[in-house]
Amino acid sequence: MKNEIMIVWSTDNKETAENMVLLYAKNAKLKGWFDEVTLLIWGASQKLLVQDEYFQKLVKEASEAGVKVVACKKCSENLGIENALEACSVELFYTGVLLSDWAKSGKPLLTF
């Protein structure tokens, strides 16, 4: 059985994003704490990502380490940033079912 975790990143707080969300996601994968790590970018974090090259770099590093990076398409539509998110190489789709199914499964879920 796979050891999986999902991290929901919804805050635009830079300190939390840098020192908890992205740091933990990358290390959880690199250090083998979890076999699979999914980072779900939702809400205000999407704007932070598309507006800040430093966070684009951190997300790219996490992705290159093997973290699956996805984002909520509906949030990006509401914010008018779909194209900008896609340019960040983030998998964009409607994520409500993904998050609901994950929560029902009992697999670990961190939210920030």
RATA-V460450 format. One record per residue. N is the residue number from 1. RES is the residue in one small letter. PHI is phi in degrees with one decimal (999 if undefined). BURIAL is b if it has 24 or more other ideal C-beta (glycine too) atoms within 12 Angstrom, else e. Layout:
BEGIN
[[N	RES	PHI	BURIAL] [N	RES	PHI	BURIAL]]
END
This chain:
BEGIN
[[1	m	999	e] [2	k	-73.8	e] [3	n	-97.7	e] [4	e	-122.8	e] [5	i	-141.9	b] [6	m	-117.4	b] [7	i	-114.9	b] [8	v	-97.7	b] [9	w	-105.4	b] [10	s	-124.1	b] [11	t	-87.5	b] [12	d	-99.4	b] [13	n	-70.8	e] [14	k	-64.7	e] [15	e	-64.2	e] [16	t	-66.4	e] [17	a	-61.3	b] [18	e	-75.2	b] [19	n	-93.5	e] [20	m	-126.8	b] [21	v	-57.9	b] [22	l	-75.7	b] [23	l	-63.2	b] [24	y	-66.5	b] [25	a	-57.2	b] [26	k	-63.9	b] [27	n	-70.0	e] [28	a	-59.5	b] [29	k	-80.1	b] [30	l	-62.1	e] [31	k	-89.9	e] [32	g	75.0	e] [33	w	-64.6	e] [34	f	-137.6	b] [35	d	-69.6	e] [36	e	-129.0	e] [37	v	-125.4	b] [38	t	-114.0	b] [39	l	-106.8	b] [40	l	-102.6	b] [41	i	-95.3	b] [42	w	-136.6	b] [43	g	70.2	b] [44	a	-58.6	b] [45	s	-62.3	b] [46	q	-62.9	b] [47	k	-63.8	b] [48	l	-58.0	b] [49	l	-61.1	b] [50	v	-73.6	b] [51	q	-95.4	e] [52	d	-131.0	e] [53	e	-62.2	e] [54	y	-61.7	e] [55	f	-72.8	b] [56	q	-61.8	b] [57	k	-63.2	e] [58	l	-63.7	b] [59	v	-66.6	b] [60	k	-62.3	e] [61	e	-62.1	b] [62	a	-62.7	b] [63	s	-61.4	b] [64	e	-64.8	e] [65	a	-78.3	b] [66	g	112.1	e] [67	v	-73.7	b] [68	k	-80.9	b] [69	v	-111.0	b] [70	v	-130.4	b] [71	a	-142.2	b] [72	c	-75.2	b] [73	k	-64.0	b] [74	k	-61.1	e] [75	c	-60.0	b] [76	s	-65.3	b] [77	e	-65.8	e] [78	n	-60.3	e] [79	l	-90.2	b] [80	g	68.8	e] [81	i	-128.2	b] [82	e	-55.3	e] [83	n	-63.6	e] [84	a	-64.8	e] [85	l	-67.7	b] [86	e	-61.5	e] [87	a	-66.9	e] [88	c	-87.9	b] [89	s	60.0	e] [90	v	-101.6	b] [91	e	-73.9	b] [92	l	-111.9	b] [93	f	-161.3	e] [94	y	-71.2	e] [95	t	-105.6	b] [96	g	-58.6	e] [97	v	-68.4	e] [98	l	-55.3	b] [99	l	-66.2	b] [100	s	-63.1	e] [101	d	-63.5	e] [102	w	-62.5	b] [103	a	-61.3	e] [104	k	-69.2	e] [105	s	-73.6	e] [106	g	85.0	e] [107	k	-68.4	e] [108	p	-59.1	e] [109	l	-141.9	b] [110	l	-109.0	b] [111	t	-127.2	e] [112	f	-139.9	b]]
END
